Amino acid sequence: KGGRSFFTPYKVVGPASGVAWFLQYSVMGGVFQMCDRALSSMLEVEQIPYGPQLMEDPSKDLRSEKEYDAITSIKMGTQIILAPCLAGSIESVVANRAEVQRYYGIKKFSKIEGALKWNPISKIGGPAFIANSTRNCIMSSTSFVVTPILYRTYFPQEQKSKTSLFWFGLGVNIFIGNTVAITQQALWGRSLDYAASGSTVARNIHYRSVIQEGFAKEGSRAFFTIPKWITRVFMNAPVQGTLPWFYNEVLPLAEDNILAMASKAYCGAMKSASSSGERLKTEGGTQAKHRRYEVESIR
């Protein structure tokens, strides 16, 4: 009769949550790689180390004078910052609204969303989008930038292996990524409480007020405590902590075949479209000739 059971937490999970979970953890590596490649091409710098590159000996890298150029260093720094920020923001566009739905519950979220009267674009992001995207940017940086660069550059070459990468990525996730990300996770939750705690059904989030109220009531404990960190680690580390290993060791195994299939499909589609265009052009020319012949016959 209205009591709690083992399945109570799952009653707030709607279809949007299932789709968001699948997309969030299945394609985040691909999204980061797209962002990294686009920035690499635009800025004319190398991509962030990936796959077999992590096992290479950095002392054997061939360095050119261009690498020490100040402008090139700025470009590389821009890439390192923007790539995870773009990937994390895209992840939040996919997942945040579903996460908010789970936080409030399906019915309450529907009422809050209706009361806010946001435009369609704002609705896609959902409430507390900034805090959510900041957290995802931090975790994206941890998995796809910090872990590969630290492992390739500073991990003892003779100890590099798939196993050591697995544990190294897990350790960086637990002790660096989640230590910082828990502050944004707490801000996200407090922001959602703020949105639903006004005199009306819902109100827009004012992050400065949320932070000030948190520090006034609980001090730094409002955003970081050991229990919060442990909870975050148990929830996040098993999946995202092993992501660097999956991204750099498992994903590259099928990458060439998938890219070849995609290229073949793309070329086939372009060839088909080109053939259709030529056929229509030929048919159009033939019809025009018939019309001219009919006109001349009438004359």
C-alpha positions, 0 to 999 in steps of 0.5 A: 500500500504505497510502501517501498520495495526493491523495484520502487526506484525503477518506477521512475524509469520511462522509455526516454531513460532506456534510450538515453542509457543506451546512447550515453554509454554505447556511443560516447566514445564515437562522439568524442572521436568525431569531435576530436577528428573535426577539431584536429582537421580544423586546427591542423594538429594531431589527434589525441592519442588513441588505440595502439598509440598508447602502447608506443614509447613516447621517447621515440617520437619524432619531434619537429620544430613546429611542435614547439611553436607557440601557436601550435601549442595553443591549438593543441591546448584548444583541442584538448579543452574543446573536444571533451567539452563538445562531447560532454555537451552532446552527451547531456543533450541525449541524457539530461532530460531522461536523468531529470525525469528519473530524479523527479519521477515521470508525473512530477517531471511532466508538471514541472516541465509544463509549468516552466513553459520553455521553448522546444530547444530548451526542453531538449536540454532539460532543467539543470543542463549546465550542471549536467554538461559540466559533469559530463565534460569532466568525465569525458576529459578523464576518459578520453584525454587525461587517461590516454595522455598520462598513460602514454607519456608517463606510465613505465613502458615495460609495464604497459599492457591491456591489463595495466591500462584497464586498472590505470583508467579505473584508478584515474576515474575513481580518484580524479574524475569522480572526485571532481565530478561529484561536486557537479553531481551535487550541484545538479541535484540541488539545482533540481530541488531549487527548481521545484521548491518555489512558491509555484510548481516550478521556477527557473534555476539560478545557479549562484543562489543554489551555490550560496544556499548550499554553502550557507546551510552545509558548507563544503559538505553540500557539494562533497563528502566521502559518502557522496564520493563512494556512492558516485564511484559505485554508480559510475566507475564500473562502466565509465571507469573501464571506458578508456580500456574499452575505447582504446583496446576493444573499439579499434578491433572492429574500427577498420571493418566498420569504417570500410562498410560505412565507406562502401555504403556511402559510395554505393549511395552516392553512385546510386544518386548519381545514376538516378540524376543522369537517368532523369537528365537523359529522360528529360532531354529525350522528352524535350526532343520529342516536344520539339519534333511535335512542334515542328511537325505541326508547323 
